[in-house]
Amino acid sequence: MFQKTAIFSLIVLTLALGSCKSTYQKLLKSTDQDAKYEAAMDYYEKKDYVKALELFDLLQAVYRGTAKGEEVSYRSAYCYYNLKDFIVAGYYFKRHAQTYPLSERAEECMFMNAYCFYLDSPRYSLDQSNTNEAIKELQAFIDMYPRSTRVSEANQLVDNLRAKLEAKDYNIAILFYRMGDFMAAITSFENVLKRFPDTDRREEIYHYMTLAYYEFAEKSIPSKKRERYESAIEAYNNLLFQYPESKYLKDLATVQEKSRLKLAN
């Protein structure tokens, strides 16, 4: 009895699934655009973004320039967004804002375009091309809508991205230092200070620059030693002046004294 019931249930389920598939396939081929639109909206509300998007794609040209066309464009962007295809979603959000510039959703879509780039930004150890593009798009949004309530959030996102770029540059400098490439380390640390003048890593950077300049001087030819010992002392003095309670001063005092002795000889 149980076996017959199971077989019957399987047959019913198979027929139901076949019927659903058949209905959807027929809908795709149908010339009833309004039926497609209503079905797409229904799939969207049910979070079936794949089916909704397939129908929306068929309706893009049909309703272009109409209220339904605006809705299709807007929801298509969010379909890609909810499917986590952020680059394509960003393209659709921006296209929507450009196609319907007077729409009350234009501002939202320009922000979402930038936010999609933000979400696609990789961790700091990877290539940061997308991070730079995200900053560019966020700044474009801020410039376009300076009075927007989203400006504060956009600025925070920019700060987050800049922190990622700073972390990458700082860790590259640390890597050069650990490899013993002191010239490259010094240049990299100086670039971090120039690019990110508000960095919270300034104390650590002066610490490493003092050590790097000293080691660089030790390995330099005689004609270059003096200026590099002087630079080591200058980095130490910058640390002392800006961070008089720094935990690094005690250890660096020996380096500073050795540099002075080298200059005195």
C-alpha positions in Angstrom: 0.0 0.0 0.0 2.8 2.4 1.0 4.7 1.7 -2.3 1.6 2.4 -4.4 1.0 5.7 -2.5 4.7 6.7 -3.0 4.5 6.0 -6.7 1.3 7.9 -7.0 2.8 10.9 -5.2 5.8 10.8 -7.4 3.7 10.8 -10.5 1.6 13.8 -9.2 4.8 15.7 -8.4 6.3 15.0 -11.8 3.2 16.1 -13.6 3.0 19.3 -11.5 6.6 20.2 -12.2 6.2 19.4 -15.8 3.1 21.6 -15.9 4.9 24.5 -14.2 7.8 24.2 -16.6 5.4 24.0 -19.5 3.5 27.1 -18.3 6.6 29.1 -17.9 8.0 28.0 -21.3 4.8 28.9 -23.0 4.9 32.3 -21.2 8.3 32.9 -22.6 7.1 32.3 -26.1 3.8 34.1 -25.7 3.0 37.3 -27.5 0.8 38.5 -24.6 3.2 41.1 -23.2 1.0 42.1 -20.4 0.8 38.5 -19.2 4.6 38.3 -19.2 4.8 41.6 -17.3 2.4 40.4 -14.6 4.2 37.1 -14.3 7.6 38.8 -14.1 6.3 41.0 -11.3 4.9 38.0 -9.5 8.2 36.1 -9.8 10.0 39.2 -8.5 7.8 39.5 -5.4 8.4 35.8 -4.8 12.2 36.4 -5.0 12.5 34.1 -8.0 14.9 36.5 -9.6 16.2 34.2 -12.4 12.7 33.8 -13.9 11.7 37.4 -13.3 14.9 38.6 -15.0 14.4 36.3 -18.0 10.9 37.8 -18.5 12.1 41.4 -17.8 14.8 41.0 -20.5 12.1 40.1 -23.1 10.1 43.2 -22.0 12.8 45.8 -22.1 12.2 46.9 -25.7 8.5 46.4 -25.6 7.8 48.9 -22.8 10.8 51.3 -23.3 9.8 54.9 -22.6 6.7 53.9 -20.6 5.8 53.6 -16.9 6.0 49.9 -17.2 9.4 50.2 -19.0 10.7 52.2 -16.0 9.5 49.5 -13.7 11.1 46.8 -15.8 14.4 48.6 -15.9 14.4 49.3 -12.1 13.6 45.8 -11.1 16.0 44.2 -13.6 18.8 46.1 -11.8 17.6 44.7 -8.4 17.3 41.2 -9.9 21.0 41.3 -10.7 21.8 42.9 -7.3 19.9 40.2 -5.4 21.7 37.5 -7.5 24.9 39.2 -6.3 26.1 39.9 -9.8 27.2 43.4 -8.7 29.1 44.6 -11.8 26.1 43.9 -14.0 23.7 45.3 -11.4 25.7 48.5 -11.2 25.5 48.9 -15.0 21.7 48.4 -14.9 21.3 50.9 -12.0 23.4 53.5 -13.9 21.6 52.9 -17.1 18.2 53.3 -15.3 19.3 56.7 -13.9 20.5 57.9 -17.3 17.4 56.6 -19.1 15.0 58.1 -16.6 16.9 61.1 -15.2 13.7 62.8 -13.9 12.5 59.7 -12.1 12.3 59.9 -8.3 14.4 56.7 -8.3 17.3 58.2 -10.3 19.2 59.3 -7.1 18.7 55.9 -5.5 20.0 54.1 -8.7 23.1 56.3 -8.9 23.9 55.5 -5.3 23.2 51.8 -5.9 25.5 51.8 -8.9 28.3 53.1 -6.7 27.4 50.7 -3.9 27.7 47.8 -6.3 31.2 48.8 -7.1 31.9 49.0 -3.3 30.5 45.5 -2.8 32.7 44.2 -5.6 35.9 45.7 -4.1 38.2 42.8 -3.1 40.2 42.3 0.1 43.2 44.6 0.4 45.8 42.0 -0.6 44.4 41.7 -4.1 44.4 44.1 -7.1 42.6 47.3 -6.1 41.4 48.5 -9.5 37.7 47.9 -8.5 38.3 49.8 -5.3 39.6 52.8 -7.1 36.6 52.6 -9.5 34.2 52.4 -6.5 35.7 55.5 -5.0 35.3 57.3 -8.3 31.7 56.3 -8.6 30.9 57.2 -5.0 32.5 60.6 -5.5 30.5 61.1 -8.7 27.3 60.4 -6.7 28.4 62.9 -4.0 29.1 65.6 -6.6 25.8 64.9 -8.4 23.6 64.9 -5.3 25.4 67.0 -2.6 22.2 67.4 -0.6 21.2 63.8 -0.7 20.5 62.0 2.6 22.8 59.3 1.3 25.9 61.5 1.1 26.9 60.7 4.7 26.8 57.0 3.9 28.7 57.5 0.6 31.4 59.4 2.5 31.7 56.6 5.0 32.0 54.0 2.1 34.8 56.1 0.6 36.6 56.2 3.9 36.3 52.4 4.1 37.7 52.0 0.6 40.6 54.4 1.3 41.4 52.4 4.4 41.7 49.3 2.3 44.0 51.1 -0.1 46.1 52.4 2.8 46.3 48.9 4.3 47.6 47.5 0.9 50.2 50.3 0.6 51.3 49.9 4.2 51.7 46.2 4.0 53.7 46.5 0.8 56.1 48.8 2.6 56.4 46.3 5.5 57.1 43.6 3.0 59.9 45.5 1.4 61.3 46.2 4.9 61.3 42.6 5.9 62.9 41.6 2.6 65.8 44.0 3.4 65.0 46.3 0.4 65.3 49.4 2.5 65.2 51.9 -0.3 61.9 50.5 -1.6 60.6 50.4 2.0 61.4 54.0 2.6 59.9 55.2 -0.6 56.7 53.1 0.1 56.4 54.5 3.7 56.8 58.0 2.4 54.1 57.4 -0.2 51.7 56.2 2.5 52.2 59.4 4.4 51.6 61.5 1.3 48.6 59.6 0.0 47.0 59.2 3.5 48.0 62.2 5.6 45.4 61.3 8.2 46.7 57.8 8.6 46.5 56.1 12.1 49.7 54.3 11.2 52.0 57.4 11.3 53.7 56.3 14.6 54.5 52.9 13.2 55.7 54.4 9.9 58.2 56.7 11.7 59.4 53.7 13.7 60.0 51.6 10.6 61.5 54.6 8.7 64.1 55.2 11.4 65.1 51.6 11.3 65.1 51.4 7.5 67.2 54.6 7.1 69.7 53.3 9.5 70.0 49.9 7.9 70.1 51.6 4.5 72.9 53.9 5.6 74.9 50.9 7.0 74.7 49.2 3.6 75.4 52.4 1.6 78.6 53.5 -0.2 80.6 56.0 1.9 79.4 59.1 -0.1 75.7 58.3 0.7 76.1 57.3 4.3 75.9 60.7 5.9 72.6 61.8 4.4 71.0 58.5 5.3 72.1 58.6 8.9 70.7 62.1 9.0 67.4 60.9 7.6 67.3 58.2 10.3 67.8 60.9 13.0 65.1 63.0 11.3 62.6 60.1 11.3 63.4 59.5 15.0 62.9 63.2 15.8 59.5 63.2 13.9 58.4 60.3 16.1 59.6 62.0 19.2 57.9 65.3 18.4 54.6 63.8 17.3 54.5 60.9 19.8 56.5 61.8 22.9 55.0 58.9 24.7 55.6 56.4 21.9 56.4 52.8 22.9 59.0 52.7 20.1 61.2 55.6 21.5 63.1 53.4 24.0 64.2 50.8 21.4 65.0 53.5 18.8 67.1 55.6 21.1 70.0 53.2 20.5 69.6 53.6 16.7 69.5 57.3 17.0 72.6 57.4 19.2 74.5 55.1 16.8 73.5 57.4 13.9 74.9 60.4 15.8 78.2 58.6 16.5 78.5 57.7 12.8 78.1 61.3 11.8 80.6 62.5 14.4 83.3 60.2 13.1 
